[in-house]
Amino acid sequence: MKHPVDAHVGKRIRHRRWMVGMTQQQLADKVGIKFQQIQKYETGMNRVSASRLWDIAETLGVQISFFFEGLSSETAAGNVAPASDFMADKEALELVRSYYAIPEAQRRRLFDLARVLSDAA
């Protein structure tokens, strides 16, 4: 049975991997494990050890605390379901990845346009 914290950490690993455009195989190669193990981490089926989480964080360019962001003590205890996470959607992640690939000046104008359009809706 999955522990809610393991499932949350796994989701955060998957999200960050998608954000940087890395495959499970690429992450596994850089960390020195099989891609099947990455799959098990991302689904929460296997618990990530502290040293492995350290390696994954370094490879993905984040602090270890990144993997615990958005985790409440109630969720961790399994008392409540985690809030819906729009970043679980591949399309949303692709949109965010594409957004950050736009040069900063253009990205700012796109952001301002999106804000105006959402206010008008």
SULPE-V49470 format. One record per helix or strand. SS is the DSSP state (a for helix, b for strand). FROM is the first residue (numbers start at 1). TO is the last residue. Records with the same first field share a line. If there is no record, write none. Layout:
# SULPE-V49470
SS->FROM-TO, FROM-TO
This chain:
# SULPE-V49470
a->4-19, 24-31, 35-43, 50-60, 64-68, 73-76, 86-88, 90-101, 104-120
